[in-house]
Amino acid sequence: MELTADEKEMLEGKQGNAVKKSMEILCALGEIYGAKRLIDVSSVQIAGVSYDNLGDAGLEYLSELAKDGRARVLTTLNPAGMDLEDWRKLGIPEDFAKKQLEVIDAFKKMGVIASCTCTPYFIGNLPRYSESVAWSESSAVCFANSVLGARTNREGGPSAIASALTGKTAEYGMHLDENRQAQVLVKVRAKLRAVPDFGALGYATGKKIGNKVPLFVGVKRASVEQLKSLCASIATYGGTALFHIKGVTPNRTRKPTEEVIITQNDVDDAKVALTDAGYDEPDIISVGCPHCSINEVRRIAELLDGKHVKEGKEFWICIARPIKQIAEQAGYAKTIEASGAKFACDTCMVVAPIKGRFKCLATDSAKSCFYARGKNAFKTKFGTLEECVAAAVTGEWKAKQAKQAKPAQPKKTETAAE
Amino acid sequence: MLAEVKARVIAKGVAEGDLLVSQKPVSFYGGVDPDSGVVTDGESDIKGQSIAGRVLVFPTGKGSTVGSYTLYRLKKNGKAPAAIINGECETICAVGGIISDVPLVDKPEGGLAQFKTGAKAKVDANAGVITVTQ
């Protein structure tokens, strides 16, 4: 890789230890992936913030970097393991809270904004079309690439920090036009109405095509909330950093030759797969994975108006703190909190240390189901926002269960081979 | 017997130890106990073995990017591998090796099949040379 004089200085340690370590990381990645040079990034989103994931070693590494490392571009943070202000309300242990706050302090010392949200694009970290950034958090990466048309690889926590402290990334992967072309044409022949339909589409597609870049056709429109849900789901169950939807997303792409079809059966099967049989009394209901938009909060306030969360149930609305502040100004927060539902700012179901506290999660997020099962050993119920609120109020999951497709009906089941 | 094998440098440093070879991708996060260095991944063919102080050979990394921090944690606990040889390195292991000062090379000439568990090896990840001794 060819480095400029300034970049060579950074690598030689003339601009401090943190910058040196960061340049070693960026140059090694450039070497592995065949980059010819480093490029500037305009913003960074750092994942790996929860003390639950970092442990003492991660904290130690961050403290070491914070000695002389300072962010050179706009840098925001992924959710932490707790609400940084009201952590007691969520039942977070004292010793965990102390360590989590030390992690946040190390980031603040580096000049990173402790935004603690997986939706940085809702709070002002909003790159424009064709802009190169260095983001971690798979759902946000997919949103930046697919919906905004910005360019980022799927960074890990340390490589994102390396970009923050240098303002650079290696030019490979998603930064190059040839890697942003669709590889599979995905014909959607299913009705997509609510947010979980898009989560189910992401699940079904991810399982079929893995981390290839899809071009969806047959999706006529999609709201920002629906796209947010699709990004989270397809990145979790498949691993892609980018998708295209004809008529919806901004990137140009060639039409690929490989083709798959997603039928109504595929979408229904995904919903069945994300819902565990039995366990019809979820004890934790959580929405906001990725973090809620203000429009979702508005809808939750409408649904909860005058109602109460059933005793013994927890209802978490995971959200970025600035969005909660807007909800307070608009009066939504008062309605929601009067019902007994709780805002979980700065954190979420995926990264909070809640293993063992609950048995069954009800959610409108396909991504949440994956981590609730894998990380926390919870059972899951997957449905619409309306169904989740109803479960919180009545204490029971009564969502109409999608029927699993019967396999032996070749006439009605379309396949890619047709 | 003494064989010198050229490899690509990912994370610099020099170290030696007994080879521990896995045919499968390794996930450090959730796949290796950070306090003991013992492999816990049910899908791994070296499950139950300790990677501490070994020259760990495996095709590539997998799993969460938090794995980079797990390698750092292993190092701080004195349970990290002495060095790593990958078939083809990816982000998680590369970053883990660099931040933890664990020498790491990949793409050794002649592939991974030449490395056998139990043999000794010296990894010079400054020069990009692996020396296998019996």
Chai-1 contact restraints between the chains, C-beta under 6 A:
chainA,res_idxA,chainB,res_idxB,connection_type,confidence,min_distance_angstrom,max_distance_angstrom,comment,restraint_id
A,E24,B,I98,contact,1.0,0.0,6.0,A-B,restraint_1
A,I25,B,V95,contact,1.0,0.0,6.0,A-B,restraint_2
A,I25,B,I98,contact,1.0,0.0,6.0,A-B,restraint_3
A,A28,B,I10,contact,1.0,0.0,6.0,A-B,restraint_4
A,A28,B,A94,contact,1.0,0.0,6.0,A-B,restraint_5
A,A28,B,I98,contact,1.0,0.0,6.0,A-B,restraint_6
A,I32,B,C89,contact,1.0,0.0,6.0,A-B,restraint_7
A,I32,B,A94,contact,1.0,0.0,6.0,A-B,restraint_8
A,G48,B,V66,contact,1.0,0.0,6.0,A-B,restraint_9
A,N53,B,V66,contact,1.0,0.0,6.0,A-B,restraint_10
A,L54,B,Y69,contact,1.0,0.0,6.0,A-B,restraint_11
A,G55,B,R73,contact,1.0,0.0,6.0,A-B,restraint_12
A,A57,B,Y72,contact,1.0,0.0,6.0,A-B,restraint_13
A,A57,B,R73,contact,1.0,0.0,6.0,A-B,restraint_14
A,A57,B,K76,contact,1.0,0.0,6.0,A-B,restraint_15
A,G58,B,Y69,contact,1.0,0.0,6.0,A-B,restraint_16
A,Y61,B,Y72,contact,1.0,0.0,6.0,A-B,restraint_17
A,G156,B,T65,contact,1.0,0.0,6.0,A-B,restraint_18
A,G156,B,S68,contact,1.0,0.0,6.0,A-B,restraint_19
A,G156,B,T91,contact,1.0,0.0,6.0,A-B,restraint_20
A,G156,B,V95,contact,1.0,0.0,6.0,A-B,restraint_21
A,P158,B,S68,contact,1.0,0.0,6.0,A-B,restraint_22
A,P158,B,V95,contact,1.0,0.0,6.0,A-B,restraint_23
A,P158,B,I99,contact,1.0,0.0,6.0,A-B,restraint_24
A,S159,B,V95,contact,1.0,0.0,6.0,A-B,restraint_25
